């Protein structure tokens, strides 16, 4: 199963940019929802993540939090485990 990574953010948020840069640097593909350009996605983000602050990141439909949470997962090596393809 290929891991599914999703990022809810805005086009101008520096924290959203940091999250995208980390995922890009690790060659982790993701689906991005820019809630400033797609306003209906804000309600979906709130429903799925329960938070208003961006970015909100989900891995395999599980909310992991924002950019600092993503960076902590990366630093601990857990991010690699979460996005590894299961054989």
C-alpha positions in Angstrom: 0.0 0.0 0.0 1.3 3.4 -1.0 1.1 5.9 1.9 -1.2 8.8 1.5 0.1 12.1 2.7 -2.2 15.2 2.6 -1.4 18.8 3.5 -4.1 21.4 4.3 -2.5 24.9 4.1 -2.5 28.3 2.4 -0.5 29.6 -0.4 1.2 32.3 1.8 1.8 30.6 5.2 5.5 30.2 6.0 4.7 27.1 8.2 2.9 25.5 5.2 6.0 26.3 3.1 8.3 24.7 5.6 6.1 21.5 5.7 6.1 21.3 1.9 9.8 21.9 1.7 10.5 19.0 4.1 8.2 16.6 2.3 9.8 17.7 -1.1 13.3 17.2 0.4 12.4 13.7 1.5 10.8 12.9 -1.9 7.5 12.2 -0.2 4.6 12.8 -2.5 1.5 14.5 -1.1 -1.8 16.0 -2.0 -2.2 19.6 -1.1 -5.3 21.5 -0.3 -4.9 25.3 -0.3 -7.8 26.5 1.7 -7.3 30.1 0.7 -7.8 29.1 -2.9 -10.3 26.3 -2.3 -12.5 27.7 0.6 -14.7 24.6 0.8 -11.7 22.6 1.9 -11.5 24.6 5.2 -14.7 22.8 6.4 -13.2 19.4 5.4 -10.0 20.2 7.2 -11.9 21.1 10.4 -14.0 17.9 10.1 -10.9 15.7 9.5 -8.4 17.3 11.8 -10.4 19.2 14.3 -8.1 22.2 14.1 -8.2 25.6 12.4 -4.5 26.3 12.4 -2.6 25.5 9.2 -0.8 23.5 8.1 -2.6 20.3 9.0 -1.0 17.2 7.8 -2.5 13.7 7.6 -0.7 10.5 6.9 -2.9 7.6 5.9 -5.9 9.6 7.0 -4.5 10.1 10.5 -3.9 13.7 11.5 -0.3 14.2 12.7 -0.5 18.0 13.3 1.4 20.8 11.8 4.9 21.6 10.5 6.6 21.3 13.9 5.0 17.9 14.4 6.1 16.8 11.0 9.7 18.0 11.7 9.7 16.1 15.0 8.6 12.9 13.2 11.4 13.5 10.7 14.0 14.1 13.4 13.0 10.9 15.3 13.0 8.8 12.1 9.3 8.1 12.6 8.3 9.9 9.4 10.3 7.4 7.3 8.5 4.5 9.0 5.1 6.1 8.5 5.6 6.7 4.8 7.4 3.5 3.9 5.6 1.4 1.5 4.3 -1.8 3.1 5.3 -4.9 1.2 
